[in-house]
């Protein structure tokens, strides 16, 4: 369901024209900078602990370890036979209300576990009511060899980030939604150098819902604007990381479509708020439904 401030169109309408050379959606490349990680805490191995209820479960790529919590704030890293290797705790240094900590990625080589934190239901956007593109309020990295916990992306309150790690685990794209204009940054997780990939027009409030292509040469993302100051309007864009050219794939959506996958054949799938799966054709820029959820049956 697509809308604009003046007319209503449908997902299978004529393709949206890409931005003109004078478009304010032209990506901006700046000099690279280096983020210096902050070592915040070191944990030592702890005795065996068996939580009665498990939260935030994440398995290692080789299946020999897992990380889990009994309360969303204190985590253990265990082997498959239940031996606890490390205990890690979130310290809530900003005094957030009802905070939670969550592991969202384990590096392919098994060396690092990445965590993000959430600051409770009241911590939304600093620009509108809600948190449409929230992936977390920080990023920490735990070293499985040394037990060191490093703050990769600084924790913020209020506000939040949208982010996605590349398929090979070497890069992280992210946006700090409290900033205006919103910028997409790429952080090299090996050397901590970062650069700005894209700077949005000031009318765009937030950017998120990232997807990486399997070859890591393109990213796809969604922008949010307010139509007439109150109606939320979403657009889906693609950025070529080699040419640094962007193009609008779909514009004027009146609901948020969540990125699902981008396969090796170049097929991109989204899911709407009702659970319907949509195919986004990158060539003709048409968004078409491909799977509708089965209605629940009353007993």
C-alpha positions as CSV (number, residue, x, y, z in Angstrom):
1,X,0.0,0.0,0.0
2,X,1.7,3.1,-1.3
3,X,0.7,6.7,-0.5
4,X,2.0,10.2,-1.1
5,X,0.8,13.6,0.1
6,X,-1.2,14.1,-3.0
7,X,-2.3,10.7,-4.5
8,X,-2.5,7.0,-3.8
9,X,-0.6,4.4,-5.9
10,X,0.0,0.7,-5.6
11,X,3.1,-1.5,-5.2
12,X,2.9,-2.6,-8.8
13,X,2.7,0.8,-10.3
14,X,5.2,2.2,-12.8
15,X,8.8,2.2,-11.5
16,X,9.9,5.2,-9.5
17,X,12.5,7.3,-11.2
18,X,15.9,7.3,-9.6
19,X,17.2,10.5,-8.0
20,X,18.2,13.3,-10.4
21,X,21.8,14.6,-10.2
22,X,20.6,17.4,-8.0
23,X,18.7,15.1,-5.6
24,X,19.5,15.7,-2.0
25,X,19.8,11.9,-1.6
26,X,23.2,11.9,-3.2
27,X,25.6,9.9,-1.1
28,X,28.5,11.8,0.4
29,X,31.9,10.2,0.9
30,X,34.3,11.7,3.4
31,X,37.7,10.9,4.6
32,X,38.1,7.8,6.7
33,X,38.4,8.0,10.4
34,X,39.3,5.5,13.1
35,X,37.0,4.6,16.0
36,X,39.1,3.6,19.0
37,X,37.3,0.8,20.9
38,X,37.0,1.3,24.6
39,X,37.8,-1.7,26.8
40,X,35.1,-1.6,29.5
41,X,35.5,-4.8,31.5
42,X,37.3,-8.1,31.7
43,X,35.5,-11.2,33.0
44,X,37.1,-14.4,34.4
45,X,35.8,-17.9,33.9
46,X,33.0,-18.8,36.3
47,X,31.7,-22.2,37.7
48,X,28.9,-24.2,36.2
49,X,25.5,-22.4,36.2
50,X,22.3,-23.8,34.8
51,X,19.6,-21.2,34.4
52,X,16.0,-22.3,34.9
53,X,14.8,-20.1,32.1
54,X,16.8,-19.2,29.1
55,X,16.8,-15.8,27.3
56,X,18.9,-14.3,24.5
57,X,20.1,-17.7,23.3
58,X,22.8,-17.6,20.6
59,X,24.8,-20.6,19.2
60,X,28.4,-20.4,17.9
61,X,28.9,-21.0,14.2
62,X,30.4,-24.4,14.8
63,X,27.7,-25.4,17.2
64,X,30.1,-26.2,20.1
65,X,29.2,-23.2,22.3
66,X,26.2,-21.1,23.3
67,X,25.6,-17.8,25.1
68,X,22.4,-17.4,27.2
69,X,20.9,-15.5,30.0
70,X,18.5,-16.1,32.9
71,X,17.5,-12.4,33.2
72,X,18.5,-10.5,30.0
73,X,21.4,-8.8,31.8
74,X,23.7,-11.5,33.0
75,X,25.0,-14.0,30.4
76,X,27.1,-17.1,30.4
77,X,29.1,-18.6,27.6
78,X,28.8,-22.4,27.8
79,X,30.1,-25.5,26.0
80,X,27.6,-28.1,24.7
81,X,28.2,-30.2,27.8
82,X,27.1,-27.3,30.1
83,X,30.6,-26.0,31.2
84,X,30.5,-22.2,31.7
85,X,33.5,-20.6,30.1
86,X,32.7,-17.0,30.8
87,X,30.2,-14.8,32.7
88,X,29.3,-11.4,31.3
89,X,27.1,-8.7,32.8
90,X,25.5,-5.5,31.4
91,X,26.3,-2.6,33.7
92,X,23.6,0.0,32.7
93,X,26.0,2.9,33.0
94,X,23.4,5.4,31.7
95,X,20.7,4.4,34.2
96,X,18.2,3.2,31.7
97,X,14.7,2.1,32.7
98,X,14.1,-1.7,32.3
99,X,17.3,-2.3,30.3
100,X,18.1,-5.5,28.5
101,X,21.1,-6.9,26.8
102,X,21.0,-9.2,23.8
103,X,23.6,-11.1,21.7
104,X,22.8,-10.7,18.0
105,X,25.9,-12.0,16.1
106,X,28.7,-14.5,16.6
107,X,31.6,-14.0,14.2
108,X,32.2,-16.7,11.6
109,X,35.6,-17.6,13.2
110,X,34.0,-18.0,16.6
111,X,36.2,-15.4,18.2
112,X,33.7,-12.6,18.9
113,X,30.2,-12.3,20.2
114,X,28.4,-9.0,19.5
115,X,25.8,-7.6,22.0
116,X,23.4,-4.7,21.8
117,X,21.4,-3.2,24.7
118,X,17.8,-1.9,24.8
119,X,16.8,0.9,27.2
120,X,13.2,-0.1,27.8
121,X,9.8,0.7,26.2
122,X,10.0,4.4,26.8
123,X,13.2,5.0,24.9
124,X,12.0,5.9,21.4
125,X,12.9,8.2,18.6
126,X,14.1,11.7,19.4
127,X,12.2,13.0,16.3
128,X,8.8,11.3,16.4
129,X,6.7,9.0,18.5
130,X,7.9,5.4,18.2
131,X,11.1,3.5,17.2
132,X,10.5,2.2,13.6
133,X,14.1,1.3,12.8
134,X,15.5,0.4,16.2
135,X,18.2,-2.3,16.2
136,X,19.7,-1.4,19.5
137,X,21.2,1.4,21.7
138,X,24.9,0.3,21.4
139,X,27.2,-2.4,20.2
140,X,29.6,-4.3,22.4
141,X,32.0,-7.0,21.3
142,X,33.1,-9.8,23.6
143,X,36.4,-11.6,23.0
144,X,36.1,-15.3,23.6
145,X,39.9,-15.7,24.0
146,X,40.6,-12.9,26.5
147,X,37.3,-12.2,28.1
148,X,37.4,-8.5,27.2
149,X,34.3,-6.6,26.5
150,X,34.8,-3.7,24.1
151,X,32.3,-0.9,23.2
152,X,32.3,-0.8,19.4
153,X,29.5,1.7,19.0
154,X,28.9,4.1,21.9
155,X,25.8,3.6,24.0
156,X,23.3,6.4,23.8
157,X,20.3,7.5,25.8
158,X,17.9,8.7,24.5
159,X,17.9,7.5,20.9
160,X,19.0,4.4,19.1
161,X,20.8,2.9,16.1
162,X,20.0,0.9,13.0
163,X,22.7,-1.5,12.0
164,X,23.7,-4.7,10.0
165,X,26.9,-6.7,9.9
166,X,28.2,-7.8,6.5
167,X,27.8,-11.5,5.4
168,X,31.5,-12.1,6.0
169,X,31.5,-10.4,9.4
170,X,34.1,-7.8,8.4
171,X,32.0,-4.7,8.2
172,X,29.2,-3.0,10.0
173,X,26.8,-0.4,8.5
174,X,25.0,1.7,11.0
175,X,23.1,5.0,11.5
176,X,22.7,7.1,14.6
177,X,19.1,8.1,14.4
178,X,19.5,11.1,16.8
179,X,21.6,12.9,14.1
180,X,20.3,15.4,11.5
181,X,21.1,14.8,8.7
182,X,21.1,11.1,9.1
183,X,24.2,9.4,7.8
184,X,25.0,5.8,6.9
185,X,28.5,4.8,8.1
186,X,30.6,1.8,7.4
187,X,32.8,0.6,10.2
188,X,35.6,-1.9,9.4
189,X,35.5,-4.4,12.3
190,X,39.1,-5.4,11.7
191,X,40.9,-2.1,11.9
192,X,38.1,0.1,13.2
193,X,38.3,2.6,10.4
194,X,35.0,4.1,9.3
195,X,33.7,6.2,6.5
196,X,30.4,7.9,5.6
197,X,28.6,6.1,2.7
198,X,25.4,8.2,2.4
199,X,24.1,11.5,3.8
200,X,20.4,12.0,3.6
201,X,18.3,15.1,3.0
202,X,17.3,16.8,6.2
203,X,13.6,16.0,5.6
204,X,14.5,12.3,6.1
205,X,14.0,11.6,9.8
206,X,15.6,8.1,10.0
207,X,17.2,5.4,7.9
208,X,17.3,1.7,8.7
209,X,16.1,-1.8,7.9
210,X,19.4,-2.6,6.2
211,X,20.2,-5.5,3.9
212,X,23.5,-6.6,2.3
213,X,23.8,-8.2,-1.0
214,X,25.6,-11.6,-0.9
215,X,28.6,-10.1,-2.8
216,X,28.7,-7.2,-0.4
217,X,28.8,-4.7,-3.2
218,X,25.4,-3.2,-2.5
219,X,23.2,-2.3,0.4
220,X,19.4,-1.7,0.6
221,X,17.7,0.4,3.2
222,X,14.5,2.3,4.0
223,X,14.0,5.9,4.8
224,X,11.2,7.6,6.8
225,X,9.7,11.0,6.3
226,X,6.6,12.8,7.7
227,X,4.1,13.8,5.1
228,X,2.3,17.0,6.1
229,X,4.0,16.7,9.5
230,X,2.0,13.7,10.7
231,X,1.7,10.9,8.1
232,X,4.7,8.5,7.9
233,X,6.0,7.8,4.4
234,X,8.6,5.2,3.7
235,X,10.9,4.7,0.6
236,X,13.3,1.8,-0.2
237,X,16.7,2.7,-1.7
238,X,19.7,0.8,-3.0
239,X,23.3,2.1,-2.7
240,X,26.1,0.7,-4.9
241,X,29.2,0.5,-2.7
242,X,31.6,0.6,-5.7
243,X,30.2,3.5,-7.7
244,X,28.6,5.1,-4.6
245,X,25.5,5.8,-6.6
246,X,22.1,5.5,-5.0
247,X,18.7,4.9,-6.6
248,X,15.1,4.9,-5.3
249,X,13.5,1.5,-5.7
250,X,10.1,2.2,-4.2
251,X,8.7,5.4,-2.7
252,X,5.7,6.7,-0.8
253,X,4.8,3.5,1.1
254,X,2.3,4.2,3.9
255,X,3.5,1.3,6.0
256,X,6.8,-0.1,6.9
257,X,8.0,-3.2,5.0
258,X,10.6,-5.2,6.9
259,X,13.7,-6.5,5.0
260,X,13.7,-10.3,5.0
261,X,16.5,-11.6,2.7
262,X,18.6,-10.9,-0.4
263,X,19.7,-14.2,-1.9
264,X,22.6,-15.1,-4.2
265,X,20.3,-14.9,-7.3
266,X,19.5,-11.3,-6.5
267,X,16.0,-11.8,-5.2
268,X,15.0,-9.4,-2.4
269,X,12.1,-10.2,-0.1
270,X,10.2,-8.0,2.4
271,X,7.4,-8.6,4.9
272,X,4.6,-6.2,5.7
273,X,3.0,-5.6,9.0
274,X,0.3,-8.2,8.2
275,X,2.9,-10.9,7.6
276,X,2.6,-11.0,3.8
277,X,5.9,-11.7,2.0
278,X,6.7,-9.4,-1.0
279,X,9.2,-9.8,-3.8
280,X,11.1,-6.6,-4.8
281,X,12.3,-6.8,-8.4
282,X,15.5,-4.7,-8.6
283,X,15.3,-4.4,-12.3
284,X,11.8,-3.1,-12.8
285,X,11.4,-1.8,-9.2
286,X,8.1,-3.5,-8.7
287,X,7.0,-4.8,-5.3
288,X,4.7,-7.8,-5.6
289,X,3.1,-10.1,-2.9
290,X,4.3,-13.7,-3.1
291,X,3.0,-15.3,0.1
292,X,0.1,-14.5,2.3
293,X,-0.2,-15.9,5.9
294,X,-2.9,-18.4,6.5
295,X,-5.7,-17.0,8.6
296,X,-6.0,-18.5,12.0
297,X,-9.0,-20.8,12.6
298,X,-11.2,-20.4,15.6
299,X,-11.8,-23.6,17.5
